Amino acid sequence: MGATLRRWSVGAALTLAGLALVALTAARFVVPGLAEKQAGDALRALGFAEARVVVSRLGLRGAEAELRLTGGAGALRTPDGPPHPGSGPGTAQIRVDYSPLGLLAGRVDRVTLAGLRLAVSIGPGGIEVGGRTATRTLSAGSAEIGIPVREVAFEDVLLAFATPAGDTLITLAGRLAQPEPGRFEGRAGVRLGASGRTAVADIEARAGPEGLRLGLLAGMPVAPGDAAPAATAEVHAELAAGPEPAVSARGAVAGLPLPDGTRIDGRFAYAARGSAHDLAVELEATAEVRVTLQAEVTVARDASPRLVATLQASAADLGRIALPVPLAGRAELILRADGPLADGLPALECQAIGRGLTLPGVFAAGEASLAGRLRFADGGAQVEARSPWSLVARVAPRLAGSPPATAASQPLSLVLQPAADHPLRLAVTRAREGADLRFDGGVSVTAGDFALAGDMALRARLHRDGQAVDGSARLLLADLTLSGPSFSARGVSGVLTASSLRPLVMPPGQLLAVAMLDVGLPLTDGLFAFEVARDGTLRIEQVALHWAGGTVRAGPAMLAPGAGEHALTLEAEGMDLGQVLALAGVEGLEGTGTLAGQIPLALSGQEVRFVKGRLASVGEGYIRYDPAHPPAFLDPGAGEGMALLRQALQDFHYSELSVTIDGVAGREMTVGLRLNGANPGFQDGRPVALNLNLSGALEAVLRDSLRSYRIPDAVRERIQEFGREGP
């Protein structure tokens, strides 16, 4: 297409130049017949086989002639007007103004070409003018014209270009003058019509021994009936001649439309001298977006060009920009480059700041900042950072789990940071039907009463589905910690897969390993298998955890979105009473036996509530409690009842033992111990029933449970596979 456009320009310029030479030829020869012959020969040299010039008037002060390039008839329409009267395609009027003394001195004052209507066709066969292919060009020796002209004028010239891309009409009016030898000045008005729209421009130029000056004022495109141009542009350029030529240009544009309807206002300035090039650009999009660019390119001899540039973009309201997500607020982006251009753009230092950010239903009043090094390669971009990226906002009450009655939002803090062994990385690469997204780094999130921290790696393939963004993703979690009002978890690891992001769909067989989960009980070595259905239902396939040498299991179960309360029952078996008592870290307490039972859970909002959970002994055993330093409630001075209790517990053989658990995790919990049995050495083995409250801190249990934890093999294999594969 670029070569075709160049052929248009060359063909049109040669045609107009030839017509001007014809006019000069007619002015030179004072005998009409000789003028007609010389002019016709010059036109035929341009490729117009049927061209002729008919002189209609010849006088002492001027001459008039009719130019006929083809034998065709008819009329061409102007871009927005009726057919030109009295002129068919390929015809024009020529006027030559001179004086007798000027002719004697070999000079013509003015040559005017008026009313030309010329059809130009551009296609695979070349350029056709007036139905004839222009096969020859006019060189300096094609015609001999020795009479200088002070001024050449074009009036009401219409060129109709027919191209494979559509029809374009150009109207031209202007003049080119030579006020003195070696100096030229010109002015022209141009009107271009294509695809039902019209652009207009005024061009002014001056040239001389010192260089060239050019000015352009354009109105771009206007639809039929529009009172004013949709956009305007103004450009001024200068070329200074000399041993080291210098070029400078400045300009402005107003109301330039983009495909999404946004209008751009802008200014630019350019200067070049020798090997140095300076460019400054400032753009503003309907007062919402402003972009400024300062750039300098230096070209040293025998070296690659070097770029030093700063681009700064600011948005007063992101909500008025077409973004993949409905993000609103103010934002500023700064890009800096300093390096050679041998292999494309050098790495860019980037910095982004957001203020007053809002994502409906997620957060509000957000403040964000990030900085890093941006690289472009392999059809995409990658940002690396060794300092954290942060977002501080107010999380929506719905996401924070607040009751509907409490409208106040809660604090949100999101920090992305370098991992232990590599910098923070975010990369986007063009894919066949969308884009691939990669993230590697540490993550720390607090939202209301919830907190998350650890290392993550994300591989996602995104594509646009209408106005939304959808796709698939895989997420690697490495040793995360989670906490909420009613639970805490440590050592969360696994690889999660989402086959859809809108809505979120996670196929069956998702696996998560958890080193420790505290929901009021110190559960360890956990393995969770689950899926997320298209309607948002969480389907628990299996839960397996360990506590005190036994196993706690749950599932299958379904947790549907929107339900007020979810029920989940934990099945416990094989609990070793000796380990339970040893992990409790109570001085002088030991025992034997095995426990089993059920612990029903009620999940509601942020709460995990134990509903009359009960673990009972399987068979008989004993409990011995004889501390060297008894607590105050067992001190002999506390009363006769406490003294008897201490004696009974020194060697208590139980026939029945049960542990009851009730209450809300993280709040008021009641853990009771009921014993039926006897101490053979106490009151001749008389049967005794004891009820004790074991509620209290289980920090020692949690700490000791983590010491020997290992990630299950099934989860470890998925983590290793994630590291070997791409998105």
C-alpha positions in Angstrom: 0.0 0.0 0.0 2.9 2.4 0.8 4.4 1.9 -2.7 0.9 2.5 -4.3 0.6 5.8 -2.3 4.0 6.8 -3.5 3.0 6.1 -7.1 -0.2 8.2 -6.6 1.9 11.2 -5.3 4.5 10.9 -8.1 1.8 10.5 -10.8 -0.2 13.5 -9.6 2.9 15.7 -9.1 4.2 14.8 -12.6 0.8 15.5 -14.1 0.5 19.0 -12.6 4.1 19.7 -13.4 3.5 18.7 -17.0 0.5 20.9 -17.2 2.4 23.9 -15.9 5.1 23.3 -18.5 2.5 23.1 -21.1 1.2 26.5 -19.9 4.7 27.9 -20.1 5.2 26.5 -23.6 2.0 28.2 -24.7 3.3 31.5 -23.2 6.6 31.3 -25.0 5.4 31.0 -28.5 3.5 34.0 -29.7 2.2 32.3 -32.8 -0.9 30.3 -31.9 -0.4 27.4 -34.2 3.2 26.9 -33.0 2.1 27.2 -29.4 -0.5 24.5 -29.9 2.0 22.2 -31.6 4.7 22.6 -29.0 2.2 22.2 -26.1 0.6 19.1 -27.7 4.0 17.5 -28.1 4.9 18.1 -24.5 1.6 16.5 -23.3 2.0 13.5 -25.6 5.5 13.1 -24.1 3.7 12.7 -20.7 1.6 9.8 -22.2 -1.6 11.7 -23.2 -1.9 10.4 -26.7 -5.0 12.5 -27.5 -4.0 15.7 -25.8 -4.2 19.0 -27.5 -4.1 22.8 -26.7 -6.3 25.2 -28.5 -5.3 28.9 -28.3 -8.5 31.1 -28.2 -6.9 34.5 -27.5 -3.5 36.0 -28.0 -2.7 39.6 -27.2 -0.1 42.0 -26.1 -1.0 41.6 -22.4 -2.0 37.9 -22.3 -3.2 34.8 -23.9 -5.9 32.2 -23.2 -6.2 28.6 -24.3 -8.2 25.4 -23.7 -6.4 22.3 -22.6 -7.9 18.9 -23.6 -6.2 15.8 -22.3 -8.8 13.2 -23.5 -11.6 13.0 -26.0 -14.1 12.0 -23.2 -17.1 14.0 -22.2 -19.1 14.4 -19.0 -18.5 16.1 -15.7 -16.8 15.2 -12.4 -18.5 16.2 -9.1 -16.8 18.1 -6.4 -16.7 16.4 -3.0 -19.8 18.3 -1.7 -21.1 20.2 -4.8 -22.8 19.9 -8.2 -20.9 19.1 -11.4 -18.6 21.8 -12.6 -20.3 23.6 -15.5 -18.7 23.8 -18.9 -15.8 21.4 -18.1 -15.6 17.7 -18.9 -13.1 15.3 -17.6 -9.6 16.1 -18.7 -10.3 19.7 -19.7 -9.0 23.0 -18.3 -8.6 26.7 -19.1 -5.1 28.3 -19.3 -4.5 32.0 -18.9 -1.1 33.6 -19.4 -0.4 37.1 -18.2 2.6 39.1 -19.5 3.7 42.5 -20.7 5.5 43.4 -23.9 8.6 44.5 -22.0 8.5 41.3 -20.0 8.4 39.2 -23.1 11.3 41.0 -24.6 13.2 40.3 -21.3 12.1 36.6 -21.5 9.7 36.7 -18.6 6.0 35.8 -18.0 4.2 37.4 -15.1 1.6 34.8 -14.3 0.3 31.4 -15.6 -3.1 30.2 -14.4 -4.6 26.7 -14.8 -8.3 26.8 -14.0 -11.2 24.3 -13.9 -9.2 21.1 -14.5 -11.1 17.9 -14.0 -8.9 14.9 -14.1 -9.7 11.2 -13.3 -6.8 9.2 -11.9 -7.0 5.4 -11.5 -4.6 3.4 -9.4 -4.5 -0.3 -9.7 -2.4 -3.4 -10.4 -1.7 -2.2 -14.0 -0.2 1.1 -12.8 -1.5 4.7 -12.8 -4.0 5.7 -15.5 -4.8 9.4 -16.0 -7.9 10.3 -18.0 -8.2 6.6 -19.1 -4.7 6.5 -20.4 -1.7 4.8 -18.6 1.0 7.3 -17.8 4.0 5.3 -19.0 6.5 8.1 -19.3 7.8 10.7 -17.0 8.9 14.3 -17.7 12.6 14.9 -17.1 14.5 18.1 -17.2 15.2 17.8 -20.9 11.7 16.7 -22.0 10.8 20.2 -23.0 12.7 23.4 -23.5 11.2 26.3 -21.6 13.5 29.2 -21.2 11.0 31.9 -20.1 10.9 32.3 -16.3 7.5 32.8 -14.6 7.0 35.0 -11.6 3.9 33.1 -10.5 2.0 29.9 -11.3 -1.6 29.6 -10.0 -4.1 26.7 -9.9 -7.8 27.5 -9.6 -10.6 25.0 -9.0 -8.5 21.9 -9.8 -10.3 18.6 -9.1 -8.5 15.3 -9.1 -10.5 12.1 -8.8 -8.5 9.1 -7.5 -10.0 5.6 -8.0 -8.1 3.1 -5.9 -8.7 -0.5 -4.6 -9.4 1.1 -1.2 -12.1 3.4 -2.5 -12.6 6.7 -4.3 -10.9 10.0 -3.2 -11.6 13.5 -4.5 -9.0 16.3 -4.1 -9.7 19.9 -4.9 -6.8 22.3 -5.1 -6.4 26.1 -5.3 -3.2 28.0 -4.8 -0.2 29.7 -6.1 3.6 29.4 -6.3 5.6 32.7 -6.8 9.2 33.6 -7.3 9.6 37.1 -5.9 13.3 37.2 -6.7 15.7 34.7 -8.2 16.4 31.8 -5.8 13.5 32.5 -3.5 10.0 30.9 -3.7 6.8 31.2 -1.7 3.5 29.4 -2.1 0.1 29.0 -0.6 -2.6 26.4 -1.4 -5.9 25.3 -0.2 -6.6 21.6 -0.4 -9.9 19.7 0.2 -9.9 15.9 0.3 -13.1 13.8 0.3 -13.2 10.0 1.0 -15.7 7.6 2.6 -18.3 10.4 3.0 -16.1 12.6 5.0 -14.0 15.6 4.1 -10.7 17.1 5.3 -9.5 20.6 4.5 -6.1 22.1 4.8 -4.2 25.4 4.1 -0.6 25.0 3.2 2.0 27.8 3.1 5.7 27.4 2.2 8.8 29.6 1.7 12.1 28.5 0.4 15.4 30.2 -0.2 19.2 29.8 0.1 18.8 29.7 3.9 16.4 26.8 3.9 12.7 25.9 3.9 9.7 26.9 6.0 6.4 25.0 5.9 3.1 25.7 7.6 0.0 23.5 7.6 -3.5 24.2 9.1 -5.9 21.4 8.6 -9.5 20.5 9.6 -10.0 16.7 9.8 -12.6 14.9 8.7 -16.1 16.4 8.8 -19.3 14.6 7.9 -21.8 16.2 5.4 -23.8 18.9 7.2 -21.3 19.4 10.0 -20.8 23.1 10.9 -17.2 22.7 12.0 -14.4 20.2 11.6 -14.3 17.3 14.0 -10.6 17.8 14.5 -8.0 20.4 13.6 -4.2 20.3 13.2 -1.5 22.9 12.9 2.1 22.1 11.9 5.1 24.4 11.4 8.4 23.1 10.1 11.8 24.5 9.2 14.8 23.1 7.4 17.9 25.2 7.8 20.6 24.8 5.1 24.3 24.7 5.9 27.2 22.3 6.5 25.2 20.6 9.3 21.5 20.9 8.3 19.0 21.4 11.1 15.3 20.5 11.2 12.7 21.7 13.6 8.9 21.2 13.8 6.1 22.1 16.1 2.4 21.5 16.0 -0.8 20.9 17.7 -3.9 18.8 17.2 -7.4 19.3 18.7 -10.4 16.9 18.8 -8.6 14.0 17.0 -11.0 11.0 17.4 -9.9 7.5 18.4 -11.8 4.3 17.5 -13.5 4.1 20.9 -14.9 7.7 20.5 -12.3 9.4 22.7 -11.0 12.7 21.4 -7.3 13.7 21.7 -5.8 17.1 22.0 -2.1 17.4 21.8 1.1 19.3 21.1 4.5 18.3 19.8 7.9 19.7 19.2 10.8 18.2 17.3 14.4 19.3 16.6 17.3 17.6 15.0 20.8 18.8 14.4 23.6 16.5 13.3 23.2 13.2 15.2 20.9 14.5 18.0 17.1 14.3 17.8 14.8 15.7 20.4 11.1 15.1 20.6 8.5 16.4 23.1 4.8 15.3 22.9 1.9 16.2 25.1 -1.5 14.6 24.6 -4.8 15.1 26.5 -7.9 13.0 26.0 -11.0 15.0 26.8 -9.5 16.2 30.0 -9.5 12.7 31.5 -6.1 11.5 30.2 -3.0 13.5 29.7 0.2 12.1 28.2 3.6 13.8 28.0 6.7 12.5 26.3 10.2 13.9 26.4 12.7 12.0 24.2 16.2 12.4 22.9 17.8 10.1 20.4 21.6 10.5 19.8 23.3 8.8 16.8 27.1 8.7 17.3 29.3 7.6 14.4 29.9 3.8 14.3 27.6 3.3 17.3 23.9 2.3 17.9 21.4 5.1 18.4 20.8 5.9 22.1 17.5 6.8 23.5 16.9 8.9 26.7 13.1 9.4 27.2 10.5 10.0 29.9 6.8 9.3 29.3 4.3 10.4 31.8 0.5 9.6 31.6 -2.1 10.6 34.0 -5.8 9.8 34.2 -8.2 12.0 36.2 -10.9 9.4 36.1 -10.2 5.8 35.1 -13.9 5.1 35.0 -14.2 7.1 31.7 -11.6 4.8 30.0 -12.4 1.5 28.4 -10.6 -0.9 30.8 -11.2 -4.7 31.1 -12.5 -4.1 34.7 -14.7 -1.3 36.0 -11.9 0.4 37.9 -12.4 4.1 38.8 -10.1 6.7 40.4 -7.0 8.7 39.5 -3.8 7.2 38.2 -0.4 8.2 37.0 2.2 6.2 35.0 5.8 7.2 34.5 8.2 5.4 32.1 11.8 6.2 31.8 14.3 4.8 29.2 18.0 5.2 28.9 19.9 2.9 26.6 20.9 1.8 23.1 18.4 1.0 20.4 20.4 -1.8 18.8 17.9 -4.6 19.8 14.7 -2.6 20.1 13.6 -0.5 23.0 15.9 -0.5 26.1 14.5 -1.6 29.5 12.1 0.9 30.9 12.0 2.0 34.5 8.3 2.2 35.4 6.3 3.7 38.3 2.6 3.7 38.7 0.5 5.5 41.4 -3.2 5.2 42.0 -5.4 7.4 44.3 -9.1 7.1 45.2 -9.4 3.8 43.4 -12.7 1.9 43.5 -13.6 -1.5 42.1 -17.4 -2.0 42.7 -18.2 -4.8 45.1 -14.5 -5.4 45.9 -12.8 -2.3 47.4 -13.0 1.5 47.6 -10.8 4.5 48.6 -7.7 2.6 47.3 -4.2 3.9 47.3 -1.8 1.9 45.1 1.9 2.1 44.1 4.3 0.0 42.1 7.7 0.3 40.5 9.9 -2.0 38.5 11.8 -2.6 35.2 9.7 -3.1 32.1 11.0 -5.1 29.1 9.4 -5.9 25.8 10.3 -9.2 24.1 8.8 -12.2 22.4 5.5 -10.5 21.6 4.9 -9.4 25.2 6.0 -7.4 28.2 7.5 -8.3 31.6 7.9 -6.3 34.8 10.5 -7.2 37.4 10.7 -5.6 40.8 12.8 -5.9 43.9 10.6 -3.6 46.0 7.0 -4.4 47.0 3.8 -3.3 45.2 1.0 -2.2 47.5 -2.7 -1.5 47.5 -4.4 -0.1 50.6 -8.1 0.3 50.5 -11.5 -0.3 52.2 -12.8 -3.8 51.4 -16.5 -4.1 50.5 -18.6 -5.4 53.5 -19.9 -8.3 51.5 -16.3 -9.6 50.9 -15.3 -9.0 54.4 -18.1 -11.1 55.7 -19.7 -8.3 57.7 -23.3 -8.8 58.7 -25.8 -6.8 56.6 -26.6 -4.5 59.5 -23.0 -3.2 59.6 -22.5 -1.1 56.5 -19.0 0.1 57.4 -16.3 -1.3 55.2 -13.1 -2.8 56.7 -9.4 -2.2 55.9 -7.8 -4.0 52.9 -4.1 -4.3 52.4 -2.6 -6.1 49.4 1.2 -6.3 49.0 3.0 -8.1 46.2 6.7 -8.6 47.0 9.8 -10.4 45.8 10.0 -14.1 46.8 12.9 -15.4 48.9 14.9 -16.5 45.8 13.8 -14.3 42.9 12.4 -10.9 42.2 8.7 -10.1 41.8 7.8 -10.9 38.1 4.6 -10.1 36.1 4.6 -10.9 32.4 2.0 -10.6 29.7 2.5 -12.3 26.3 0.3 -12.3 23.2 -1.3 -15.7 22.6 -3.3 -17.1 19.7 -6.7 -15.9 20.9 -5.8 -13.7 23.8 -2.9 -13.2 26.2 -0.9 -15.3 28.6 -0.3 -13.9 32.1 2.5 -15.0 34.5 3.1 -13.9 38.1 5.8 -15.1 40.5 6.3 -13.5 43.9 5.2 -13.2 47.5 1.7 -12.1 48.5 0.4 -10.6 51.7 -3.3 -9.7 52.0 -5.3 -8.5 55.0 -9.0 -7.8 54.4 -11.1 -7.2 57.5 -10.4 -10.0 59.9 -8.9 -12.2 57.2 -5.2 -12.5 56.4 -3.1 -14.4 53.9 0.7 -14.5 53.3 3.1 -16.6 51.3 4.6 -17.3 47.9 2.5 -17.8 44.8 3.0 -18.4 41.1 0.2 -17.8 38.6 -0.1 -19.0 35.0 -3.3 -17.8 33.2 -4.5 -17.7 29.6 -7.0 -14.8 29.1 -9.4 -13.9 26.3 -12.1 -11.4 25.9 -15.7 -12.6 26.1 -17.8 -9.7 24.9 -17.1 -6.9 27.4 -15.7 -9.2 30.0 -12.4 -11.1 30.4 -12.5 -14.8 30.8 -9.9 -17.6 30.6 -8.2 -20.4 32.5 -5.5 -20.4 35.2 -3.3 -22.5 37.4 -2.1 -21.2 40.8 0.8 -22.5 42.8 0.6 -21.9 46.6 3.8 -22.5 48.6 3.7 -22.5 52.4 0.9 -20.0 52.8 -0.5 -18.9 56.1 -4.2 -18.0 56.5 -6.2 -16.7 59.3 -9.7 -15.5 60.1 -11.9 -14.8 63.1 -12.6 -18.5 63.7 -9.6 -20.3 62.2 -6.0 -20.2 61.3 -3.9 -22.3 58.9 -0.2 -22.7 58.3 1.8 -24.5 55.6 -0.9 -24.3 52.9 0.5 -25.7 49.7 -0.8 -27.0 46.4 -1.6 -26.3 42.7 -5.1 -25.2 42.0 -6.6 -25.2 38.5 -9.5 -23.1 37.1 -11.1 -24.0 33.8 -13.1 -20.8 33.8 -12.6 -17.4 35.5 -16.1 -15.9 34.8 -17.7 -17.7 36.6 -15.0 -19.4 38.6 -15.0 -23.1 37.8 -12.5 -25.5 39.4 -12.7 -29.1 38.2 -13.0 -32.1 40.6 -9.8 -33.3 42.2 -8.3 -30.1 43.5 -5.8 -30.9 46.3 -4.5 -28.7 49.1 -2.1 -29.7 51.8 -2.3 -28.0 55.2 0.4 -28.4 57.8 -1.8 -27.1 60.6 -5.5 -26.0 60.9 -6.8 -24.6 64.1 -10.6 -24.4 64.3 -10.6 -24.8 68.0 -8.9 -28.2 67.7 -5.2 -28.5 66.7 -5.6 -30.5 63.5 -2.4 -31.3 61.5 -1.2 -33.0 58.3 -4.4 -32.1 56.4 -5.4 -33.0 52.8 -8.4 -31.3 51.2 -10.0 -32.5 47.9 -12.7 -30.4 46.4 -14.2 -28.7 43.4 -16.0 -25.4 42.6 -19.1 -25.8 40.4 -20.2 -23.2 37.8 -23.0 -22.0 40.2 -20.4 -21.3 42.9 -21.1 -24.3 45.0 -18.1 -25.7 46.9 -18.2 -29.5 46.8 -15.9 -31.0 49.4 -14.9 -34.4 48.1 -12.7 -35.4 51.1 -11.0 -33.9 54.1 -8.4 -35.8 56.1 -6.5 -34.4 59.0 -4.6 -35.9 62.0 -4.8 -35.2 65.7 -3.2 -37.1 68.5 -2.3 -40.1 66.5 -5.7 -40.5 65.0 -7.6 -39.3 61.9 -10.3 -36.7 61.4 -12.3 -37.0 58.2 -15.1 -35.2 56.6 -17.1 -35.3 53.3 -18.5 -35.4 50.9 -20.4 -32.2 51.5 -21.8 -29.2 49.6 -21.5 -25.6 50.6 -23.8 -23.6 48.4 -23.5 -19.8 47.9 -26.2 -17.7 49.6 -27.0 -20.3 52.2 -27.2 -18.9 55.7 -25.5 -21.8 57.4 -23.6 -24.8 56.3 -23.3 -28.1 58.2 -20.2 -30.3 58.2 -19.5 -33.3 60.4 -16.0 -34.4 61.4 -15.5 -38.1 62.0 -12.7 -38.9 64.4 -11.1 -42.3 65.1 -8.0 -43.7 66.6 -7.2 -40.8 68.9 -4.5 -41.8 71.5 -5.4 -40.3 74.8 -1.8 -40.4 76.0 -0.7 -38.3 73.1 -3.6 -35.8 73.7 -2.6 -35.4 77.3 1.2 -35.2 76.4 0.6 -32.6 73.7 -1.4 -30.5 76.2 1.9 -30.0 78.1 0.3 -30.3 81.6 2.8 -31.2 84.2 2.3 -34.6 85.8 -0.6 -35.6 83.5 -0.5 -38.9 81.5 -2.9 -41.6 80.4 -3.8 -44.5 78.1 -6.7 -45.3 75.8 -8.2 -44.7 72.4 -10.9 -42.1 71.5 -13.4 -41.9 68.6 -16.6 -39.9 67.8 -18.2 -37.1 65.9 -17.7 -33.3 65.9 -20.6 -31.5 64.1 -19.7 -28.1 62.7 -22.0 -25.2 61.8 -20.4 -22.7 59.3 -22.1 -19.3 59.2 -20.4 -16.2 57.8 -17.2 -15.8 59.7 -18.1 -18.3 62.5 -17.1 -21.9 62.9 -19.4 -23.3 65.7 -18.9 -26.7 67.4 -22.4 -28.2 68.0 -22.1 -30.7 70.9 -19.1 -32.6 69.6 -18.3 -35.8 71.6 -15.3 -38.1 71.6 -15.6 -41.2 73.7 -13.2 -43.9 74.8 -13.0 -47.2 73.0 -12.4 -49.6 75.8 -10.8 -48.9 79.2 -7.6 -47.1 80.3 -6.2 -44.9 83.1 -5.3 -41.3 83.8 -2.7 -40.3 86.3 -2.2 -36.7 87.4 0.3 -36.0 90.2 2.0 -32.7 89.6 5.1 -31.7 91.6 3.7 -28.2 91.8 -0.1 -28.6 91.8 -2.2 -25.6 90.6 -4.0 -23.5 93.1 -7.3 -25.3 92.8 -5.7 -28.6 93.8 -3.6 -27.2 96.7 -4.3 -29.0 100.0 -5.4 -25.7 101.5 -8.1 -25.2 98.9 -10.5 -27.5 100.8 -11.3 -31.1 101.5 -13.0 -31.7 98.1 -9.9 -30.6 96.2 -7.7 -32.8 98.3 -9.9 -35.8 97.6 -9.9 -35.1 93.8 -6.1 -34.9 93.7 -5.9 -38.3 95.5 -8.4 -39.9 93.0 -6.5 -38.6 89.9 -3.2 -40.0 91.0 -4.1 -43.4 89.5 -7.6 -43.3 88.0 -8.7 -46.4 86.1 -11.6 -45.4 83.9 -14.3 -47.6 82.4 -15.8 -44.7 80.5 -14.2 -41.4 79.3 -15.7 -38.8 77.0 -14.6 -35.3 75.8 -17.3 -32.8 74.8 -16.6 -29.8 72.6 -19.1 -26.9 72.3 -19.0 -23.2 71.3 -17.6 -20.8 68.7 -14.0 -21.3 67.6 -11.8 -18.3 68.5 -14.3 -17.2 71.1 -16.0 -19.0 74.0 -15.2 -22.7 73.9 -16.2 -25.3 76.4 -14.1 -28.5 76.4 -15.2 -30.9 79.1 -13.8 -34.2 80.4 -16.1 -36.8 81.9 -14.6 -39.8 83.7 -16.3 -42.9 85.3 -14.1 -45.3 87.2 -12.0 -45.8 90.3 -8.6 -45.5 91.9 -7.7 -48.9 93.4 -5.7 -47.1 96.1 -8.3 -44.5 96.9 -11.2 -45.4 99.4 -10.9 -49.1 98.6 -11.5 -48.6 94.9 -14.9 -46.9 95.3 -16.5 -45.8 91.9 -16.1 -42.1 91.2 -17.6 -39.9 88.5 -15.5 -36.8 87.6 -16.3 -33.8 85.4 -13.4 -31.5 84.5 -13.1 -28.4 82.3 -10.1 -28.6 79.9 -10.6 -25.3 78.1 -7.5 -23.2 77.6 -4.7 -22.3 75.3 -3.4 -25.1 73.1 -0.3 -23.3 71.8 2.0 -26.1 72.8 -0.1 -28.6 70.9 0.1 -26.5 67.7 3.8 -25.8 68.0 4.7 -29.5 68.5 2.4 -30.7 65.7 4.3 -28.6 63.1 7.7 -29.9 63.9 7.5 -33.1 61.9 5.1 -32.0 59.1 5.8 -33.1 55.5 3.7 -32.2 52.4 1.8 -35.3 51.1 3.3 -37.0 48.0 0.3 -36.3 45.8 0.5 -32.5 46.4 4.3 -32.5 46.1 4.1 -34.1 42.7 1.7 -31.4 41.4 4.0 -28.7 42.7 6.9 -30.2 40.9 4.9 -30.6 37.7 3.9 -26.9 37.9 7.5 -25.9 37.9 8.3 -28.0 34.8 5.4 -26.8 32.6 4.3 -23.5 31.1 0.8 -21.9 31.2 
